[in-house]
Amino acid sequence: MVKTCEAEAHDAIPKTLIKVNIEKALALLKSAGYEEISDAGVMCVIKHDNLESSLYAGGRVLVKTADSQTAENEAKNIFNIIEDALS
């Protein structure tokens, strides 16, 4: 589910409870061309195609964009890439 978090960001929240191994997810994202901005262990900030996103261990993805369709597409892309880091 993607919802507006603030004027310039959208939240993507999984419908089911998941846990993300941030270290593994970050490695998968980097190998897919994402740039690591920061890694706090329980969340990381990444950048791809001029979109900055935050990925949280609980599965939440915050995409910094005002466009909901762009946010939804980016969140789906992130979830597809990190599938092997989910539990």
C-alpha positions in Angstrom: 0.0 0.0 0.0 1.4 3.4 -0.9 0.1 6.5 0.9 1.1 10.1 1.1 3.4 10.7 4.1 4.0 14.4 3.4 3.8 16.7 0.4 7.1 15.4 -1.1 7.1 11.7 0.1 5.1 8.6 0.0 5.1 5.5 2.3 4.9 2.0 0.9 3.8 -0.4 3.7 3.6 -4.2 3.1 0.1 -5.7 3.6 1.7 -8.5 5.6 4.2 -8.4 8.4 7.7 -8.9 7.1 11.3 -8.4 8.4 14.1 -7.1 6.2 17.7 -8.0 6.7 19.0 -4.5 6.0 22.6 -5.6 5.4 21.6 -8.2 2.9 19.0 -5.9 1.3 21.6 -3.1 0.9 24.0 -5.5 -0.8 21.3 -6.6 -3.2 20.3 -3.0 -3.9 23.9 -1.9 -4.5 24.4 -4.8 -6.9 21.3 -3.6 -8.8 22.7 -0.1 -9.2 21.4 1.7 -6.1 23.7 4.1 -4.3 24.0 3.8 -0.5 23.5 7.2 1.2 23.5 5.8 4.8 23.1 2.6 6.8 21.9 2.8 10.4 21.5 -1.0 10.8 17.7 -0.9 11.3 17.2 1.2 8.2 19.1 2.5 5.2 18.8 5.4 2.8 19.4 4.6 -0.9 19.3 6.6 -4.2 18.4 5.4 -7.7 17.5 7.4 -10.8 17.5 10.7 -8.7 15.0 9.2 -6.2 16.0 8.9 -2.6 14.3 6.2 -0.5 14.5 4.9 3.0 14.1 1.2 3.7 13.2 0.1 7.2 13.7 -3.3 8.9 9.9 -3.6 9.3 9.4 -3.4 5.6 8.3 0.2 5.2 9.8 2.1 2.3 9.6 5.9 2.2 10.1 7.3 -1.3 10.9 11.0 -1.6 8.7 12.2 -4.5 5.5 14.1 -4.8 4.2 11.7 -7.5 2.3 8.7 -6.1 2.8 6.5 -9.2 6.5 7.1 -9.2 6.6 6.2 -5.5 4.6 3.0 -6.1 6.8 1.9 -9.0 10.0 2.5 -7.0 8.7 0.7 -4.0 7.7 -2.3 -6.1 11.2 -2.3 -7.7 12.9 -2.2 -4.3 10.7 -5.1 -3.0 11.5 -7.2 -6.1 15.2 -6.6 -5.7 15.3 -7.4 -1.9 13.1 -10.5 -2.0 16.0 -12.7 -0.8 16.5 -10.4 2.2 12.9 -10.8 3.5 11.8 -13.1 6.3 
